[in-house]
Amino acid sequence: MEVVAYLHNADLLLEDEQGVVVIGGSHYVLSLGDQVFFQQAIDQQAKLYQVKISFACADHAMLHEDEVQMKFEGCRDDFQNYINNTTVH
């Protein structure tokens, strides 16, 4: 999935042809265009996942392992509801 936007609280929006995901907690500073590949769940209840990251600034030359927390997964319409429910108005 590709990093396509920055969200509140340092969360990131990832997108691919199957939908969108909001993540947080990466040990790396991710930028727009970076790729995140979900490998496996580390803690299903906490939604903590092992991922591999490919940085656009390095021309996607290497993969780096990390852990991220998935905060949302779904389609664009459901994402808008998530934003409306989690944003302070």
C-alpha positions, 0 to 999 in steps of 0.5 A: 500500500502507498502512503498517500496522506498525513492525518492527525496525531501522526497517523498516515493514510495508505491506499491501494486498489483494494481500499484504504488503511490508517496506520500509526506507530511506525519507528520510521518517518514515512513520506508520501509515495513510500510503500508499506507491505503488511506481513503478519499480525503480531497482536490481533487484538491490538491490531499490531502488524509486522510490515516491510517498508520501501522508501520512495526517496531511496528509489524503493531499493531496500525493504526495512522491517517495522511494526505499525498499529492499524487504526482503520481498514476499509473503503473510502466511504467508510474512511470518511465516517472514520474521519468524522468520528475521530476528528475533534470538531 
